[in-house]
Amino acid sequence: MNIAALEWLTFGLSRAVSAAAERGCVLHLLTADRTEYAFEVERSIPGNLVVHDVDTSDADQVLKVLSSIDDLAGLISTTDVCSLIALDVAAQLGLPAQKADAVRLVRNKAALRRNLHERGLTRSGPVEFDPHQARIDELQRILPLPAIIKDVSGTGSQAVWMARRPEDIPGIVEQARAANLRGGGLTAEPYFTGPLYSAETISWDGRTRLLGVSSRVMSPLPHFREEATAFPVAFPEADQQQIQEWVSTVLDGIGYRGFAHTEFIITGDGPEVVEVNPRLGGGLIGENICRAYDVNVYGAFLDMALDRRPELLDAPLTLLRGMAEADVLAGRTGTFDGFEGEELLAGHPGAPVLCPSRPLGDPVDSLTDWRASVGNVIAEGATTEIALHNALSAVRLLHARVS
């Protein structure tokens, strides 16, 4: 039996291959750039992964490759950018898939905000506009300043701006007009102040299980680059239960099914959704969950691709350790040329490991979002707080060479 994956998150592929082998399956990866997965492919079980080179933004090409795979039983989509193509292709092939209406809703940030506002789950609805047609004076009048303005279908903290004052808006609109917007338009919402978290959940037929909450270390404003995460956040039991009930309400109202990575801010007036991503968390969040509980959560992707109730929904999860990751960030744009200082990690508390996320020779063309990251350091600790300190300490020992 074969199961296909339309691209993958930066990490976690090798665990998915292992889960496929346990289920008697071979995993087929369709990708536009196999070099992005070199680190994971090297760690995968030989013979249980087949890589197909294809333009994954072209539904016709994807359909052609999938049609050539014998005994294809399921299709997995783990990324934002391929989520809609995966829905269309799965429908044509008669394969199980996530609920199309729910995925399309969460991939449109304005539509999601409107849905939440109508259900009383956020204090403000969206202001959606086309930067090429919008009038500056009108935007200055109606936007809820301070506001976050972002690509309506963006990902990876790209095309996100903060407008504090009316005079900030003309410059933002000018930048947006020059940007490659995935959704074609922009949406604006109030800037909610407070720490950023993400709820890592799995939902199936009306039940949502909170696997835990990840914390977030962010870059200084005005950018929104994520620089470190830790899992799980040790909320007081009552607060943890409230988050479980709140995120279940958010996802149930959407009719969501599958893994979700719900980013939220805890404000002085309660939680506010930033966005709902129809996938497992990116970076090493999936690996953090696996190591924290000593369980392979990627098996749930295989279960759901086969339209089976995921075992993870009911599996006992005993917290064994705290986990954290910190990004190795390039200090300049140019060409990535490797790392310095990896030998210094030996003997460092938390058993830190460097996980490269870029192949040598890859261009670094931005320092303000996820594209500035060339690798991640993962570390553990007796508590999540200790794990985070270990990861942040270890990443300081490394330097990304960029020529």
Residue pairs with C-beta under 8 A, 6 or more apart in sequence:
1 23
1 24
1 25
1 26
1 71
1 73
2 25
2 26
2 27
2 28
2 69
2 70
2 71
2 72
2 73
3 20
3 25
3 26
3 27
3 28
3 72
3 73
3 74
3 75
3 76
3 302
3 305
3 306
4 27
4 28
4 29
4 30
4 66
4 69
4 72
4 74
4 75
4 76
5 13
5 16
5 27
5 28
5 29
5 30
5 75
5 76
5 77
5 78
5 301
6 30
6 56
6 62
6 75
6 76
6 77
6 79
6 82
6 85
6 86
6 89
7 29
7 30
7 31
7 32
7 56
7 77
7 78
7 79
7 81
7 82
8 16
8 29
8 31
8 37
8 40
8 78
8 79
9 78
9 79
9 279
9 280
9 282
9 283
9 286
10 36
10 282
10 283
10 357
11 39
11 40
11 283
11 284
11 286
11 287
11 355
11 357
11 376
12 40
12 78
12 280
12 286
12 287
12 298
13 29
13 37
13 40
13 41
13 44
13 49
14 40
14 41
14 43
14 44
14 45
15 286
15 287
15 290
15 296
15 297
15 298
16 27
16 76
16 298
16 301
16 302
17 27
17 44
17 45
17 48
17 49
18 44
18 45
18 48
18 296
18 298
19 296
19 298
19 299
19 301
19 302
20 26
20 27
20 48
20 302
21 45
21 48
22 299
23 299
23 302
25 73
25 302
26 47
26 48
26 49
26 50
27 48
27 49
27 50
28 49
28 50
28 51
28 52
28 69
28 72
29 37
29 49
29 50
29 51
29 52
30 52
30 54
30 56
30 62
30 65
30 66
31 37
31 51
31 52
31 53
31 54
31 56
32 53
32 54
32 55
32 56
32 57
34 41
34 51
34 53
35 359
35 362
36 358
36 359
37 51
38 356
38 359
39 355
39 356
39 357
41 49
41 51
52 65
54 61
54 62
54 65
55 61
55 62
56 62
56 82
56 85
57 81
57 85
59 85
59 88
59 89
62 85
62 89
63 89
63 92
63 93
66 72
66 75
66 89
66 93
67 93
72 93
72 95
73 95
73 305
73 306
74 95
74 96
74 302
74 305
74 306
74 307
75 86
75 89
75 90
75 93
75 95
75 96
75 97
75 305
76 86
76 301
76 302
76 304
76 305
77 83
77 85
77 86
77 87
77 98
77 278
77 279
78 279
78 280
78 301
79 279
80 107
80 155
80 277
80 278
80 279
81 155
81 182
83 98
83 103
83 107
83 278
83 279
84 103
84 104
84 107
86 97
87 97
87 98
87 100
87 103
87 104
90 96
90 97
91 97
91 100
95 305
96 304
96 305
96 306
96 307
98 257
98 258
98 278
99 255
99 256
99 257
101 255
102 254
102 255
102 256
102 257
102 278
103 278
105 111
105 112
105 115
105 254
106 112
106 254
106 256
106 260
106 275
106 276
106 277
106 278
107 153
107 278
108 152
108 153
108 183
109 126
109 150
109 151
109 152
109 153
109 154
109 183
109 187
109 275
110 126
110 128
110 152
110 185
110 187
112 254
112 273
112 275
112 276
113 122
113 124
113 125
113 126
113 187
113 189
113 273
114 125
114 126
115 253
115 254
116 122
116 250
116 273
117 123
117 124
117 125
117 126
118 125
119 253
121 249
121 250
121 253
121 273
122 272
122 273
123 190
123 269
123 272
124 144
124 189
124 190
126 187
126 188
126 189
127 142
127 143
127 144
127 147
127 187
127 188
127 189
128 152
128 185
128 186
128 187
128 188
129 139
129 185
129 186
129 187
129 188
130 184
130 185
130 186
131 173
131 176
131 177
131 181
131 185
131 186
132 177
134 173
136 169
136 170
136 173
139 169
139 173
140 166
140 169
143 149
143 163
143 169
143 188
144 188
144 189
144 190
145 163
145 164
145 165
145 166
146 162
146 163
146 164
146 190
146 191
147 162
147 163
147 188
147 189
147 190
147 191
148 160
148 161
148 162
148 163
148 188
148 189
148 190
148 191
149 160
149 161
149 162
149 163
149 172
149 176
149 186
149 187
149 188
150 159
150 160
150 161
150 186
150 187
150 188
151 158
151 159
151 160
151 179
151 181
151 182
151 183
151 185
151 186
152 181
152 183
152 184
152 185
152 186
152 187
153 181
153 182
153 183
153 184
154 160
154 181
154 182
154 183
155 182
155 277
156 282
156 369
156 370
156 371
157 223
157 224
157 225
157 226
157 368
157 369
157 370
158 366
158 369
158 370
158 371
159 176
159 179
159 180
159 181
159 182
160 224
160 369
161 172
161 175
161 176
161 222
162 168
162 191
162 221
162 222
163 169
163 172
163 188
176 186
192 265
192 267
192 272
192 274
193 265
193 267
193 268
194 265
194 266
194 267
194 268
194 272
195 215
195 216
195 265
195 266
196 216
196 218
196 263
196 264
196 265
196 274
197 213
197 214
197 215
197 216
197 233
197 263
197 264
197 265
197 266
198 213
198 214
198 216
198 229
198 261
198 262
198 263
198 264
198 281
198 285
199 210
199 213
199 243
199 247
199 260
199 261
199 262
199 264
200 210
200 211
200 212
200 213
200 214
200 231
200 259
200 260
200 261
200 280
200 281
200 285
200 289
201 208
201 209
201 210
201 211
201 247
201 251
201 259
201 260
201 262
202 208
202 209
202 211
202 258
202 259
202 260
202 297
202 300
202 310
202 312
202 313
203 209
203 251
203 252
203 256
203 257
203 258
203 260
204 257
204 258
204 304
204 309
204 310
204 313
205 257
205 309
206 252
207 313
208 244
208 247
208 248
208 251
208 252
208 256
208 260
209 312
209 313
210 240
210 243
210 244
210 247
210 248
211 232
211 289
211 297
211 312
211 317
212 231
212 232
212 233
212 289
212 292
213 231
213 232
213 233
213 235
213 240
213 243
214 229
214 230
214 231
214 232
214 233
214 281
214 285
214 288
215 229
215 230
215 231
215 233
215 384
215 388
216 226
216 228
216 229
217 226
217 227
217 228
217 229
217 326
217 388
217 392
218 224
218 225
218 226
218 227
219 225
219 226
219 227
219 368
223 368
223 369
224 369
225 329
225 368
225 369
225 370
225 372
226 283
226 327
226 370
227 326
227 327
227 329
228 324
228 325
228 326
228 327
228 388
228 391
228 392
228 395
229 281
229 283
229 284
229 285
229 288
229 324
229 325
230 288
230 322
230 323
230 324
230 325
230 384
230 385
230 387
230 388
230 391
231 285
231 288
231 289
231 292
231 322
231 323
231 324
231 384
232 292
232 319
232 322
232 384
233 384
234 383
234 384
234 385
235 243
243 271
246 271
247 262
247 264
250 262
250 273
250 276
251 260
251 262
251 276
254 276
256 276
256 278
257 304
258 278
258 279
258 304
259 278
259 279
259 280
259 300
259 301
260 276
260 277
260 278
260 279
261 276
261 277
261 279
261 280
261 281
261 282
261 285
262 273
262 275
262 276
262 277
263 273
263 274
263 275
263 276
263 277
264 271
264 272
264 273
264 274
265 271
265 272
265 274
280 286
280 297
280 301
282 370
283 325
283 327
283 373
283 376
284 325
284 355
284 376
284 378
285 325
286 297
286 298
287 323
287 325
287 378
288 323
288 324
288 325
288 378
289 295
289 297
289 323
290 296
290 297
290 298
291 321
291 323
291 378
291 380
292 319
292 320
292 321
292 322
292 323
293 317
293 318
293 319
293 320
294 318
294 320
295 312
295 315
295 317
297 312
299 310
299 311
299 312
300 310
300 311
300 312
300 313
303 309
303 310
303 311
303 312
304 310
321 380
321 381
321 382
321 387
322 380
322 381
322 382
322 383
322 384
322 385
322 386
322 387
322 388
323 378
323 379
323 380
323 381
323 384
323 387
324 378
324 379
324 380
324 381
324 384
324 387
324 388
324 390
324 391
324 392
325 376
325 377
325 378
325 379
325 391
326 376
326 377
326 379
326 391
326 392
326 394
326 395
327 372
327 373
327 375
327 376
327 395
328 339
328 354
328 373
328 374
328 375
328 376
328 377
328 395
328 398
328 400
329 367
329 372
329 373
329 374
329 400
330 336
330 364
330 367
330 372
330 373
330 374
330 400
330 402
331 367
331 400
331 402
332 364
332 367
332 402
333 363
333 364
333 365
333 366
333 367
333 402
334 363
334 364
334 402
334 403
335 361
335 362
335 363
335 364
335 402
335 403
336 358
336 359
336 360
336 361
336 362
336 363
336 364
336 374
336 400
336 401
336 402
337 360
337 361
337 401
337 402
337 403
338 360
338 400
338 401
339 354
339 356
339 374
339 375
339 398
339 399
339 400
339 401
340 398
340 399
340 401
341 397
341 398
341 399
342 354
342 398
344 397
344 398
345 352
345 353
345 354
345 377
345 394
345 397
345 398
348 379
348 390
348 393
348 394
348 397
349 379
349 381
349 390
349 393
350 379
350 380
350 381
350 386
350 387
350 390
350 391
350 394
351 379
351 380
352 377
352 378
352 379
352 390
352 391
352 394
352 395
353 377
353 378
353 379
354 375
354 376
354 377
354 398
355 375
355 376
355 377
355 378
356 374
356 375
357 373
357 374
357 375
357 376
358 364
358 374
358 375
362 374
364 371
364 372
364 374
364 402
365 371
366 372
374 400
374 402
375 398
375 400
377 391
377 394
377 395
377 398
378 391
379 387
379 390
379 391
379 394
380 387
380 390
381 387
381 388
381 389
381 390
